[in-house]
Amino acid sequence: MTYILDPAWHAEHARLENLASLYDPGTAAICDQLGVTAGWRCADLGAGTGTVVKILADRVGSEGEVLAVDADTRFLEPLAGGPISVLAADVTSEPLPANRFDLAHSRLLLEHLPAAETVIESMAKAVRPGGWVFVEDLDWTTAMAVDPPSEAHERIIRACHELFTGTPYDPSCGRKLPRLLRRAGLTDIGARSTALYLSADSAHGLPGWEMLVEQLAPRLLELGLLSQADLDAFHQLWHDGDSICFGPLMVSAWGRRKTDDERLE
């Protein structure tokens, strides 16, 4: 797989942990809504630093199973043991075992993959009849929202969109998830979308946005999409202690694999 973000970037662990702190509560709430409980078998694809793996392990307990899957497992290996096992795999070419899991989950994975629909179909086959596929990805439709109006912020977002063009990254992935789940043959489709309200912090800035832009900055500069002055203005903005913005829309969508009886109806 080819990611627009470099997993070897020096602050990648911190970037992933920041995203987890923002989105883990919503993920946990939907896991509870779907009934994840003791004894369930779960898979988390693109598991990153493993925060969702730990959420699932807390719920399934010693009688359950949580398979943490990622192409890069260096942050996951320390979690192995008990209900948690770790698998290094490319989910676009190495499908999960069929009919095994009660829940297959991914977050911030499909938006990076040109084969997103194929991966969802693989997840649908990996869950047992009656099991759930639960996917979460961003949609940048709210990313331009900022108050007071800021050319510095808007210039950065436009440049990111230009950079994404021609890459596997899909900034509109989130809105497509319910349709892709339905096309995979799942039923009981549900979805929730959340745009986080984010405030400038004079001391800490806005780590979610700033670390993303910092990692993309060399390519943005090389392609002439931004200048160093643009980047400096962006960082100054999110340390002004006054500005606010909305993050990209996080779309969480889920669907259930039909039982054998339902398929016959």
C-alpha positions in Angstrom: 0.0 0.0 0.0 1.1 3.6 -0.7 0.2 6.1 2.0 0.3 9.9 1.5 1.6 10.0 5.1 5.0 8.5 6.1 4.7 5.9 8.9 8.4 6.5 9.6 8.0 10.2 10.2 9.7 11.2 13.5 6.4 12.3 15.3 4.1 9.7 13.8 3.3 8.0 17.1 2.4 11.4 18.7 0.2 12.3 15.7 -1.7 9.0 15.9 -2.1 9.3 19.7 -3.5 12.8 19.2 -6.1 11.5 16.7 -6.9 8.7 19.1 -7.6 11.1 22.0 -10.0 13.0 19.8 -11.9 10.0 18.3 -11.6 7.1 20.7 -14.7 8.1 22.8 -16.9 8.1 19.8 -15.5 4.7 18.6 -16.0 3.2 22.1 -19.6 4.5 22.2 -20.5 2.8 18.9 -18.8 -0.4 19.9 -21.1 -0.4 23.0 -24.1 0.4 20.8 -23.3 -2.6 18.6 -23.2 -4.8 21.7 -19.5 -5.7 21.8 -19.1 -7.8 25.0 -17.3 -10.7 26.7 -16.4 -13.5 24.4 -16.6 -11.6 21.1 -14.0 -12.1 18.4 -12.9 -8.7 16.9 -10.5 -7.5 14.3 -9.1 -4.0 14.0 -7.6 -3.1 10.6 -5.0 -0.4 10.4 -4.7 -0.5 14.2 -2.0 2.1 14.5 -1.0 2.6 18.1 -3.6 0.2 19.3 -5.9 2.4 21.3 -9.0 0.9 19.7 -7.5 -2.6 20.2 -7.4 -1.8 23.9 -11.0 -0.6 23.9 -12.1 -3.9 22.3 -9.9 -6.0 24.6 -11.5 -4.4 27.6 -14.9 -5.4 26.4 -14.3 -8.9 25.1 -12.2 -10.0 28.1 -10.1 -13.1 28.5 -12.7 -15.3 26.7 -12.7 -13.1 23.6 -10.2 -12.3 20.8 -8.9 -9.1 19.3 -6.7 -9.3 16.2 -4.7 -6.1 15.6 -3.8 -5.8 11.9 -1.5 -3.3 10.4 1.2 -3.1 7.7 3.5 -1.6 10.3 3.1 -3.3 13.7 5.9 -1.6 15.7 3.4 0.2 17.9 1.2 -2.9 18.4 3.7 -5.6 19.3 3.9 -4.5 23.0 0.2 -5.1 23.3 0.3 -8.8 22.2 -0.9 -11.2 24.9 -4.1 -12.2 26.6 -7.0 -11.6 24.1 -4.8 -9.5 21.8 -2.8 -10.9 18.9 -0.9 -8.9 16.2 -0.8 -9.5 12.5 1.5 -7.7 10.0 -0.5 -7.7 6.8 -1.5 -5.6 3.8 -5.3 -5.6 4.0 -5.6 -4.9 0.3 -4.0 -8.2 -0.7 -4.2 -10.4 2.4 -7.8 -10.9 3.4 -8.9 -11.9 6.9 -10.1 -15.4 7.6 -13.7 -15.9 6.5 -16.7 -16.2 8.9 -14.5 -15.7 12.0 -15.3 -12.4 13.7 -18.2 -10.8 15.5 -16.9 -7.3 14.6 -14.4 -6.1 12.0 -13.4 -2.4 12.5 -11.2 0.1 10.8 -10.6 3.8 11.4 -8.7 6.3 9.2 -7.7 3.5 6.9 -10.0 3.2 3.9 -9.5 6.9 3.0 -5.9 6.0 2.1 -6.8 3.0 -0.1 -7.7 3.0 -3.8 -9.2 -0.4 -3.0 -11.5 0.7 -0.2 -14.5 -1.1 -1.6 -12.6 -4.3 -1.9 -11.4 -4.1 1.7 -15.0 -3.5 2.9 -16.1 -6.6 1.0 -13.3 -8.6 2.6 -14.4 -7.3 6.0 -17.9 -8.4 5.3 -16.8 -11.9 4.5 -14.6 -12.0 7.6 -17.5 -11.5 10.0 -19.8 -14.4 10.8 -23.5 -14.2 9.8 -25.0 -11.7 12.1 -21.6 -10.0 12.7 -20.9 -6.3 12.2 -18.6 -4.3 10.0 -17.8 -0.9 11.5 -15.7 1.7 9.5 -14.7 5.3 10.2 -13.1 7.8 7.9 -12.8 11.5 7.4 -14.7 13.7 5.0 -13.0 17.1 4.5 -16.3 18.9 3.8 -16.0 20.9 7.1 -12.3 21.4 7.0 -12.5 25.0 5.6 -14.7 26.2 8.5 -12.8 28.7 10.6 -13.7 31.8 12.7 -12.8 34.5 12.4 -12.1 34.1 8.7 -8.5 33.2 8.0 -6.8 33.2 4.7 -3.9 31.4 6.4 -6.1 28.4 7.2 -8.0 28.4 4.0 -4.7 28.5 2.0 -3.4 25.4 3.8 -6.6 23.5 3.2 -6.7 24.3 -0.5 -3.0 23.3 -0.8 -3.7 20.0 0.9 -6.6 19.3 -1.5 -4.3 20.0 -4.4 -1.7 17.6 -3.0 -4.3 14.9 -2.6 -5.2 15.0 -6.3 -3.5 12.2 -8.1 -2.7 10.3 -4.9 -4.6 7.3 -3.4 -5.9 9.6 -0.6 -9.6 10.3 -0.8 -10.7 13.4 1.2 -14.4 12.6 0.5 -14.2 9.0 1.7 -16.4 9.4 4.7 -19.6 10.3 2.9 -19.2 7.1 0.8 -19.1 4.6 3.6 -22.8 3.8 4.1 -23.2 3.2 0.4 -20.1 0.9 0.3 -21.4 -1.1 3.2 -24.7 -1.5 1.4 -23.0 -2.6 -1.8 -21.1 -5.2 0.2 -24.4 -6.8 1.0 -24.7 -5.7 4.6 -28.0 -4.7 6.3 -29.1 -2.5 9.2 -26.8 0.2 7.9 -26.3 3.1 10.3 -24.0 6.1 10.4 -23.0 9.0 12.6 -21.0 12.0 11.6 -19.1 14.4 13.9 -17.1 17.6 13.2 -15.0 18.4 16.2 -14.9 22.0 17.5 -11.2 22.9 17.9 -9.8 26.0 19.6 -6.4 27.7 19.1 -4.2 27.2 22.2 -1.5 29.8 22.8 0.7 27.2 24.4 0.0 24.0 22.6 -1.4 25.1 19.3 -3.7 22.7 17.4 -1.7 19.5 17.3 -4.0 17.5 15.0 -3.8 20.1 12.2 -0.2 21.2 12.8 1.3 17.7 12.9 -0.5 16.8 9.7 0.7 19.9 7.9 4.2 19.5 9.3 4.5 16.1 7.8 3.1 17.2 4.4 5.1 20.4 4.4 8.1 19.2 2.4 5.9 18.1 -0.5 3.7 21.2 -0.3 6.8 23.3 -0.6 8.4 21.2 -3.3 5.3 21.4 -5.5 5.1 25.2 -4.9 1.6 24.8 -3.4 2.7 26.9 -0.3 5.5 29.1 0.8 7.3 28.9 4.2 5.6 32.2 5.1 2.2 30.4 4.5 3.3 27.6 6.9 4.5 30.1 9.5 1.2 32.0 9.3 -0.8 28.8 9.8 1.2 27.8 12.9 0.9 31.4 14.3 -2.9 31.3 13.8 -3.4 28.2 15.9 -1.4 29.7 18.7 -3.4 32.9 18.8 -5.6 31.7 21.6 -8.7 33.0 19.9 -9.4 31.3 16.6 -11.6 28.3 16.2 -12.3 25.8 13.5 -14.0 22.5 12.8 -12.0 19.4 12.0 -12.9 17.2 9.0 -16.1 15.4 9.4 -15.6 12.0 11.0 -18.1 9.6 9.5 -18.7 6.4 11.5 -20.8 3.8 9.6 -21.7 0.2 10.4 -23.6 -2.7 8.8 -24.5 -6.2 9.8 -23.9 -9.3 7.7 -27.2 -11.1 7.0 -27.9 -14.4 8.6 -28.4 -17.5 6.5 -32.2 -17.2 7.1 -32.2 -13.6 6.1 -30.4 -14.4 2.8 -33.1 -16.9 1.9 -36.0 -14.5 2.5 
